[in-house]
């Protein structure tokens, strides 16, 4: 069984989400990668070194400079003539491209898998992660997205895949790139951070977020996250959001400050190795999943914690 894996990258390097997808794909059989973009030769070379990779297909064309899903999906479909499954990480790009590929192939997508039971059977979360469904697909071609936190990352060295150029399928004229507002962040990216400090609505405003959460995160070398309530209230940008409709994370340490623990938030962080909760409400749902709970006023406890570090 040949599996084609979408390579998530920033134009310079392969992102960690790809490594988890490679691990999942390896359970299905032979692993091939597809690198799409403009001037992505270095990315392709790095991808070829990932352990377990047999071949890297490279589509280097100005049409793919911004990886518009409407242009990328037809390319993937063409490559699927020689592959049995398409695997993409559950990232913004992956979740944008995979459904289009599935529709063009006229198959059902299998989303956000947690494990590979066999070539046609997988597990995936339902009901915000409160139940795990085992699903079996009879489709000839499989289209799968992978929850990165559920799989170990493949080694970035040790592979010896061959790099093969593939022809562009051209601009389909269905969409165009008009611009991007990219937030600059010196802290670790949420999906790869080993420690995350997240704040909730209890922080009351963005100034308190900056004054309390960020110094603690800086002391720990941590990424900064937030609940949907804090994002919706405008305290922080939406790329900070952790949860069912945000980013799914599983760091070694997750510190939840002023977060009550709504089921949607828990779905995004409950696989963290150690969960530390700070909340003045001792009955908050967050304490049901926390390994360490601190009941008290965050405006007193967080500065004290930061000072002692």
C-alpha positions, 0 to 999 in steps of 0.5 A: 500500500502506497501512502502520499503524505502532505508536507507542511512547511514554511518555505524553509523547513518541514514542520513537526506536524508532518513528522507525526503524519509520516509515523501514521502513514508508515503504519499503512505501508510505503511512504511517499511525500508531496512538497508543494510551493515555490522555491522549495528545493531545500524543503524537499531535500530535508523531507527526503531525509525523514526516516522511512520516506521512500520518495518525495514528489516536488511541485515547484511552481509559482501557482503553488506559492501560497498553497491555495487548496483549489490549485493543490487538490487537483495535483494531489488527485493526479498523484493519487493515481499511483497511491492508495491513501492520502494523509495530511496533518490536521493543520489549517492547510491539511484540513483545507486540502484533504476534503477537496481531495476526497470530494474529487476522488468521490470518497469519504474523508476519515478525519483526525485519526488517533490510531491505525488499526489496519489498512482500512480501520482507524480510530478517531474522536467524536463528541469533543473527544469524549468517545473514540469511534473505530471506523472502517472504510471500504473506499478504494482510495483513503483520504485521512487527516492525522491528529499530530498529538496522537503519534510520535514524530518521525526522525528527521534524519536517517531517511534516503528518499529520492526526490522527483519533480512533478508537473504543475496542474496549473491555476484553476482560477477558483481563488487568488491570494490577496494578502496575509497578516502573520503574527510574529512570535518569539515564543515556541509554536503551540503545537510543538511547545513542551510547556504551554501557559494558557489564560482564560476569561478570568484575566478580564482584559488583554493588559492582564494577559500581558502582565501576568501570563507572558512573564510566566511563559517567558520564565518557563520558555513556554508557548502562550495559549488561551481559551476561546472565551479569552480569544472571543473577548479580544484579549489575544489573537485567535492563533493563541486558541487551544481547544476543539475549534482551536489548536490541539496540543499535548505538551509535557506541561500545560498550565491553565490560568483562570480557565474553567475547563469547558468541554471544548477546551479540554478536547484540545489539551487533555492529552498533556502529560502534566496539567496544572490548574489555577482557579479560584472556583474549586468546583471548576471542571478543569480540576477534574483533569488536572494533575496539580490544582491550585485554588486561589486568586490568579492575580495573587498566585501567578505573580508569586509563582513567576517571582519564585521561578 
